[in-house]
Amino acid sequence: MMKIYSNLSPFVDGILSGEIDDFSKISDVLLDNGFDGIEINQVYFDIYHQGILSTGFDIESIDFSGEKLGISIHSNYFDFNLASINPFSREAAIEQVVKEYNFASEKNIKMLTIHPGRVRKVSRETACTLLIDSLGRVFERLPESDLTLSIENMDGKRDKLLNQVEEIGSLLSAFPGLGLTVDFAHLGMNGEDIDSFLGKFSERIVHVHLSGVKRGKRHGDVALDKSEIDFSRYLSGFIERDVAVVIENRKWEDLISSKRFLVARIKKTLSKGGLAF
């Protein structure tokens, strides 16, 4: 059955202030509000590294064993580029993914989402070739595990990879063991034909990122009930699957508003016997 996850953003201020000094304080709040899990974004621990450590809150020290809340990890995408023409930068990105994968595997976490990287000073075709080469080297180094490595579709900025259907298809064909994390806000921002996208890739989608979209606003600041596109209608094919839907709103009030909206839509779909795509 589909599960609804929070993201870490609404809790970052509390972590930095020291108000949240133990993961259980996050877990208890989310469980009380009906969430099934949380996606932890490594970016926050690296951007605010010193601040978080000074409060005693460190991702490596969190004991997830026995945790009732489901956990997924989002890789740190800052200064990260698996498609870099600089071999040292690519090597660093490969090393990062391997280390994050090993960390998640040791913590018995089942999902790690990564970004592909960017196009810099080369053609998109060349960047995609570099990306495939890098991922090949990553997979060569990964231990046997039931942890899924998944890659996310990107928004339409010109320098970003995997914001075109053809690129996504080529990459997934090259790596049968690679999952796809579908970000619906990115699809909406790109003007993508979402029904067609899901028709092509639904079997490879293992994880979902969800927020609203509104012209002039960052998608993380748009609750689902305020979105110009109702993405909930595209989720019917995931309801009976073991897939986590991560609501990516940055503010707690937007997160709760989105969850209420999503739960209401799911109940309506189930009452009508909603069809998979």
WOFENVEN-V563102 format. One record per residue. PHI is phi in whole degrees, -180 to 180 (999 if undefined). PSI is psi as a letter, one per 30 degrees, with the letter a starting at -180 (* if undefined). D_FIRST is the distance of its C-alpha to the first C-alpha in Angstrom with 2 decimals. Layout:
phi: <PHI PHI>
psi: <PSI PSI>
d_first: <D_FIRST D_FIRST>
This chain:
phi: <999 -58 -118 -110 -110 -89 -119 -81 -51 -63 -105 -63 -60 -65 -66 -68 -79 92 -63 -102 -116 -150 -62 -61 -69 -75 -58 -62 -64 -68 -64 -64 -100 82 -83 -92 -173 -146 -98 -100 -93 -57 -54 -64 -73 -90 -64 -105 -48 -67 -62 -70 -63 -68 -92 85 -102 -137 -59 -71 -93 -72 -97 -89 -66 78 -69 -74 -84 -67 -128 -129 -118 -109 -62 -73 -102 -72 52 -116 -154 -70 -112 -65 -82 -84 -61 -71 -66 -65 -62 -65 -66 -61 -61 -61 -61 -62 -66 -65 -64 -63 -61 -64 -63 -64 -88 62 -89 -103 -142 -128 -104 -123 -98 -82 115 -131 -95 -134 67 -138 -73 -62 -61 -64 -62 -65 -63 -64 -61 -63 -62 -64 -65 -60 -70 -63 -63 -62 -103 -80 -75 -66 -165 -92 -75 -96 -93 -131 -118 -100 -73 -104 -73 -84 -58 -60 -90 -97 -85 59 -112 -128 -57 -63 -65 -63 -61 -64 -66 -66 -66 -74 -134 -60 -88 -91 -90 -119 -94 -90 -103 -69 -63 -62 -61 -65 -65 -85 69 -71 -76 -68 -60 -66 -60 -66 -62 -78 -120 -56 -71 -98 -77 -119 -159 -132 -110 -141 -159 -86 -132 -152 -55 89 -126 -69 -64 -68 -99 -115 -68 -62 -76 -108 -74 -73 -123 -88 -76 -61 -69 -90 -94 -58 -74 -102 -58 -94 -103 -83 -128 -94 -106 -93 -80 -99 -68 -85 -102 -57 -63 -71 -59 -66 -62 -64 -63 -59 -61 -66 -62 -63 -67 -64 -61 -65 -64 -65 -67 -97 67 -50 -95 -75 -75>
psi: <k k l k l l l f e f f e e e e e f f e j g k f f e e e e e e e f g g k f a k k j j f e e f e e h e e e e e f f g j k e f f k j f k g k f k k k l k k l j g k h k j f g k f j f e e e e e e e e e e e e e e e e e e e g h k f k j k l l e a l j j g l l e e e e e e e e e e e e e e e e f f k l k l g k k k k k k k l l g k f g k l h g k e e e e e e e e e f i f g k l k j k j e e e e e f f g k j e e e e e e e g e f f k f k k k k l l k k k f k k f f g j l e f g k f k j f f f g f e f f e g l i k k j j k g k f k e e e e e e e e e e e e e e e e e e e f g h k k l *>
d_first: <0.00 3.80 6.39 9.95 12.88 16.58 19.34 22.55 25.00 25.25 26.35 28.90 31.87 31.28 31.14 34.32 36.15 35.44 33.76 30.54 31.89 29.03 25.33 24.60 25.88 23.15 20.43 21.76 21.95 18.38 17.03 19.52 18.24 14.58 13.42 10.94 13.24 16.19 17.58 21.16 23.61 26.56 28.78 29.28 30.43 32.87 34.23 34.83 35.40 38.52 37.38 34.21 36.04 38.79 36.39 35.19 31.65 31.01 27.77 29.40 30.23 26.79 25.61 21.84 22.10 20.61 18.94 16.14 15.06 13.15 15.83 16.38 19.93 21.62 24.95 28.19 29.30 32.73 35.63 33.23 33.99 33.08 35.29 38.34 41.75 42.85 42.18 42.19 39.48 37.35 37.98 36.91 33.61 32.97 33.91 31.59 28.47 29.48 30.10 26.84 24.96 27.01 26.46 22.66 22.81 25.22 22.98 20.08 18.06 15.68 16.12 19.48 20.14 23.75 26.00 28.37 31.62 34.37 37.22 40.52 43.96 42.74 41.32 37.60 38.05 39.64 36.99 34.24 36.33 36.60 32.86 32.25 35.00 33.58 30.08 31.79 33.61 30.50 28.76 32.02 31.83 28.24 27.89 25.61 22.29 18.55 18.51 17.66 20.35 19.35 21.82 21.61 23.25 26.08 27.87 31.03 33.68 36.19 36.20 32.46 31.06 27.94 28.33 29.37 27.36 29.98 29.77 26.01 26.39 29.28 27.63 24.47 26.86 28.85 26.02 23.52 21.88 21.40 18.13 18.18 17.09 17.46 19.24 19.38 22.36 24.24 23.70 24.94 27.86 28.83 28.92 26.67 25.73 21.97 21.30 23.53 21.98 18.47 20.22 21.88 19.27 15.73 15.60 16.79 14.55 12.59 12.71 13.51 16.43 17.02 20.16 22.73 25.93 29.39 32.69 34.58 31.77 29.60 26.01 24.97 27.27 25.76 23.12 20.79 22.80 25.96 24.97 27.22 24.27 21.21 18.47 15.70 16.68 15.71 12.00 11.35 10.84 7.95 5.86 4.57 5.00 5.06 7.16 8.92 10.94 14.25 16.51 19.92 22.31 25.20 26.26 24.56 25.42 23.92 20.69 20.40 21.54 18.94 16.09 17.63 18.04 14.52 13.08 15.87 15.19 11.53 12.99 15.82 13.93 12.07 15.55 17.08 14.78 13.99 14.67 13.34 16.14>
